[in-house]
Amino acid sequence: MRTIPDLIWALIFVISVGLGPLAGILTIIVDTIGFCARFFSERIEEIDKGPSQALESTGASRFGIISGAIIPIGFPSFVG
């Protein structure tokens, strides 16, 4: 999603929904989602693996690992 320029997204949305503000809004939404996905994935990769491995070794589910280790550790970086 990030490799496609905004102008191309705008053309795609103008063709699909017509000329108007909705096409621009959809273009901005898609561009923002791509930026946020890259930003959050980089922050998650930087998180210390110790707490998530500890939860995994105790038999926690994937949701438990995310809610118990990844989100609390990465939250300050996500908000910042």
ZIWOCOR-V171244 format. One record per pair of residues at least 12 apart in sequence whose ideal C-beta (glycine too) atoms are under 8 Angstrom apart, sorted by the first residue. I is the first residue (numbers start at 0). J is the second residue. Records with the same first field share a line. If there is no record, write none. Layout:
I = J + J
//
This chain:
0 = 29 + 32 + 33 + 36
1 = 33 + 34 + 36 + 37
5 = 26 + 30
8 = 25 + 26 + 29 + 30
9 = 22 + 23 + 26
12 = 25 + 26
39 = 73 + 77
42 = 73 + 76 + 77
43 = 69 + 73
45 = 76
46 = 68 + 69 + 72 + 73
47 = 72
50 = 67 + 68 + 72
51 = 64 + 68 + 69
53 = 68
54 = 67 + 68
//
